[in-house]
């Protein structure tokens, strides 16, 4: 299953009235928030300083744009907030889009940040032979990505028996919960530190700008303006990076 691909924006409707309520941009906590901050600044959408720190207990913050607020949520929840209309715009990893596959979400821009991959890993002392996999009828895998994992193995004619964990996946083979894990991998150092080896890459992941499709129809000028701000900022960011 692929992440949603860009489709044609609906034409702007002349005379569309401002709804007088700010749009809401859902941002993920943690490393992606830090990585996206320079892009938010270039786009004129930087949130207030307390959003970027670790001390504030607030969850909603104003931005440089008076027509845009941000909410800070768990990375896995960004897509749900946008799909259900709680936020009209969001930034989340392609892994989340692949896992939930919400039809209500349109993903117009790949922001090129937060690069990592969804991979299959197993104990490093076990051999990896794709031909052996072809003979399996079932495999037990620990993951926080049950849908992605089932699809990946189903394409190979293998039933995936899922152990659904939200963290510490590396412990599962060590403690006999599963033979394999499917997890998000960056450097692979955590895998190696726990005696695991990355054996298959399911998908490469970057963060995407996502939009609620209903909001795109009901507030087209405002949503298109946000998309264009990010597109321009992304082009400027790439130019800066390339010297």
C-alpha positions as CSV (number, residue, x, y, z in Angstrom):
1,X,0.0,0.0,0.0
2,X,1.4,3.4,-1.0
3,X,0.9,6.7,0.8
4,X,-1.7,9.0,-0.7
5,X,-0.4,10.7,-3.9
6,X,-1.0,14.3,-4.8
7,X,-4.1,15.0,-6.9
8,X,-5.3,18.2,-8.5
9,X,-6.3,20.9,-6.2
10,X,-9.9,22.1,-6.7
11,X,-10.1,25.5,-8.3
12,X,-10.2,28.5,-5.9
13,X,-13.7,29.8,-5.5
14,X,-13.8,33.6,-5.9
15,X,-15.4,35.4,-3.0
16,X,-15.0,32.6,-0.5
17,X,-15.5,34.2,3.0
18,X,-13.0,33.8,5.8
19,X,-14.5,31.6,8.5
20,X,-13.0,33.9,11.2
21,X,-11.6,30.9,13.0
22,X,-7.9,29.9,12.6
23,X,-7.0,26.8,10.8
24,X,-5.4,24.2,12.9
25,X,-2.1,22.6,12.0
26,X,-1.3,19.3,13.9
27,X,2.4,18.8,14.6
28,X,4.1,15.7,16.0
29,X,6.0,15.9,19.3
30,X,9.7,15.1,19.4
31,X,12.4,15.0,16.7
32,X,10.1,15.8,13.8
33,X,8.9,19.0,15.5
34,X,12.5,20.1,15.9
35,X,13.3,19.1,12.3
36,X,10.3,21.0,10.8
37,X,10.8,24.2,12.8
38,X,13.2,25.9,10.2
39,X,10.6,25.1,7.5
40,X,7.8,26.5,9.6
41,X,9.8,29.7,10.1
42,X,10.5,30.0,6.4
43,X,6.7,29.5,5.7
44,X,5.8,32.3,8.2
45,X,4.0,29.7,10.4
46,X,6.5,29.4,13.3
47,X,4.6,28.6,16.6
48,X,5.2,30.5,19.8
49,X,8.4,29.6,21.7
50,X,6.6,27.6,24.4
51,X,5.4,25.1,21.7
52,X,9.0,24.2,20.9
53,X,10.2,23.7,24.6
54,X,9.6,20.8,26.9
55,X,8.2,22.7,29.9
56,X,4.8,23.9,28.6
57,X,1.8,21.7,29.4
58,X,-0.3,23.6,26.8
59,X,-1.3,21.7,23.7
60,X,-2.5,24.5,21.4
61,X,-0.4,27.5,20.4
62,X,-0.6,30.6,18.2
63,X,1.8,31.1,15.2
64,X,3.2,34.0,13.3
65,X,0.2,33.6,11.0
66,X,-3.0,34.9,12.8
67,X,-5.1,32.6,10.7
68,X,-3.2,29.5,11.9
69,X,-2.9,27.8,15.3
70,X,-0.9,24.6,15.9
71,X,-1.6,21.7,18.2
72,X,1.2,19.4,19.5
73,X,0.2,15.7,19.5
74,X,1.7,12.2,19.4
75,X,3.1,11.5,15.9
76,X,0.7,8.6,15.4
77,X,-2.3,10.8,16.3
78,X,-1.6,13.6,13.7
79,X,-3.3,11.7,10.9
80,X,-6.4,10.9,13.1
81,X,-6.8,14.6,14.0
82,X,-6.6,15.6,10.4
83,X,-8.8,12.8,9.0
84,X,-11.6,13.5,11.5
85,X,-11.4,17.3,11.0
86,X,-10.1,18.3,14.4
87,X,-7.2,19.8,12.5
88,X,-7.4,20.9,8.9
89,X,-3.7,20.5,8.2
90,X,-0.9,18.3,9.7
91,X,2.6,17.1,9.3
92,X,3.2,13.4,9.8
93,X,5.4,10.5,8.6
94,X,4.5,8.4,5.5
95,X,4.6,5.4,7.9
96,X,1.5,6.8,9.7
97,X,-0.3,7.4,6.3
98,X,0.6,3.8,5.2
99,X,-0.7,2.3,8.5
100,X,-4.0,4.0,8.6
101,X,-4.7,4.7,4.9
102,X,-7.3,7.4,5.7
103,X,-9.3,8.3,2.5
104,X,-10.1,11.7,4.1
105,X,-6.5,12.7,3.9
106,X,-4.7,14.4,0.9
107,X,-0.9,14.5,1.0
108,X,0.2,17.3,-1.4
109,X,3.9,17.7,-0.3
110,X,6.8,15.5,0.7
111,X,8.8,17.7,3.1
112,X,11.8,15.5,2.9
113,X,12.5,15.6,6.6
114,X,12.6,12.9,9.2
115,X,14.1,10.3,6.8
116,X,14.0,6.8,8.0
117,X,12.6,3.4,7.0
118,X,10.2,0.7,8.1
119,X,12.2,-2.5,8.3
120,X,12.0,-6.2,9.3
121,X,14.6,-7.3,11.8
122,X,15.5,-10.5,13.5
123,X,18.1,-11.9,15.9
124,X,21.5,-11.3,14.3
125,X,22.5,-14.9,15.0
126,X,19.8,-16.3,12.7
127,X,20.5,-16.6,9.0
128,X,18.3,-14.7,6.6
129,X,17.3,-16.6,3.4
130,X,14.5,-15.1,1.3
131,X,14.0,-18.6,-0.2
132,X,13.2,-19.9,3.3
133,X,10.6,-17.1,3.8
134,X,8.9,-18.4,0.6
135,X,8.3,-21.7,2.4
136,X,6.7,-20.2,5.5
137,X,2.9,-20.2,5.9
138,X,2.9,-18.1,9.1
139,X,5.3,-15.9,11.0
140,X,5.0,-14.2,14.4
141,X,6.1,-10.5,14.3
142,X,6.1,-7.8,17.0
143,X,5.2,-4.3,15.7
144,X,3.2,-1.1,16.2
145,X,2.4,-1.3,12.5
146,X,0.0,-4.3,12.2
147,X,-1.6,-3.2,8.9
148,X,1.7,-2.6,7.2
149,X,3.1,-5.8,8.5
150,X,0.1,-7.9,7.5
151,X,0.1,-6.4,4.0
152,X,3.9,-7.0,3.6
153,X,3.8,-10.6,4.5
154,X,0.4,-11.3,2.7
155,X,2.1,-10.2,-0.5
156,X,4.5,-13.1,0.0
157,X,1.7,-15.6,0.9
158,X,2.6,-15.5,4.6
159,X,0.2,-15.0,7.4
160,X,1.6,-12.6,10.0
161,X,0.6,-13.4,13.5
162,X,0.9,-9.9,15.2
163,X,2.2,-9.1,18.6
164,X,1.0,-5.5,18.9
165,X,3.5,-3.4,20.9
166,X,3.8,0.4,21.1
167,X,7.5,0.4,22.1
168,X,10.5,-1.7,23.1
169,X,10.0,-3.9,20.1
170,X,13.6,-5.1,20.3
171,X,12.7,-7.1,23.5
172,X,10.2,-9.3,21.7
173,X,12.7,-11.8,20.1
174,X,14.9,-11.7,23.1
175,X,12.0,-12.7,25.4
176,X,10.5,-15.2,23.0
177,X,7.4,-13.2,22.0
178,X,8.2,-13.2,18.3
179,X,10.8,-14.3,15.7
180,X,10.7,-11.0,13.8
181,X,10.0,-7.3,14.5
182,X,8.8,-4.6,12.1
183,X,9.8,-1.1,13.3
184,X,10.9,2.3,12.2
185,X,14.7,2.4,11.8
186,X,17.0,5.4,11.5
187,X,20.7,4.5,12.2
188,X,20.0,0.9,13.3
189,X,22.1,1.4,16.4
190,X,19.2,0.3,18.8
191,X,18.8,-2.9,16.8
192,X,22.5,-3.7,17.0
193,X,22.7,-2.9,20.7
194,X,19.9,-5.5,21.3
195,X,21.4,-8.3,19.1
196,X,19.1,-7.7,16.1
197,X,19.9,-7.4,12.4
198,X,17.9,-5.4,9.8
199,X,17.0,-7.9,7.0
200,X,14.3,-6.4,4.8
201,X,13.3,-2.8,4.1
202,X,9.5,-2.4,3.6
203,X,9.4,1.3,2.8
204,X,11.4,4.5,3.1
205,X,9.8,7.2,5.1
206,X,9.8,11.0,5.1
207,X,7.3,13.5,6.6
208,X,4.4,14.8,4.6
209,X,2.2,17.9,4.7
210,X,-1.3,16.5,4.9
211,X,-4.7,18.1,4.5
212,X,-8.3,17.2,5.3
213,X,-10.2,16.8,2.0
214,X,-13.4,18.3,3.3
215,X,-11.5,21.4,4.6
216,X,-9.9,21.7,1.1
217,X,-13.4,22.0,-0.3
218,X,-14.9,24.3,2.3
219,X,-11.9,26.6,2.9
220,X,-10.1,26.3,-0.4
221,X,-8.4,29.7,-0.5
222,X,-7.0,29.4,3.1
223,X,-5.8,25.8,2.6
224,X,-4.2,26.5,-0.8
225,X,-2.4,29.5,0.8
226,X,-0.9,27.2,3.5
227,X,0.1,24.6,0.9
228,X,1.7,27.3,-1.2
229,X,3.6,28.8,1.8
230,X,5.1,25.3,2.5
231,X,5.9,24.7,-1.1
232,X,7.7,28.0,-1.4
233,X,9.5,27.4,2.0
234,X,10.5,24.0,0.9
235,X,12.0,25.3,-2.4
236,X,13.9,27.9,-0.4
237,X,15.1,25.3,2.0
238,X,16.4,23.1,-0.8
239,X,18.2,26.1,-2.4
240,X,19.9,27.0,0.9
241,X,21.0,23.4,1.4
242,X,22.4,23.1,-2.1
243,X,24.4,26.3,-1.6
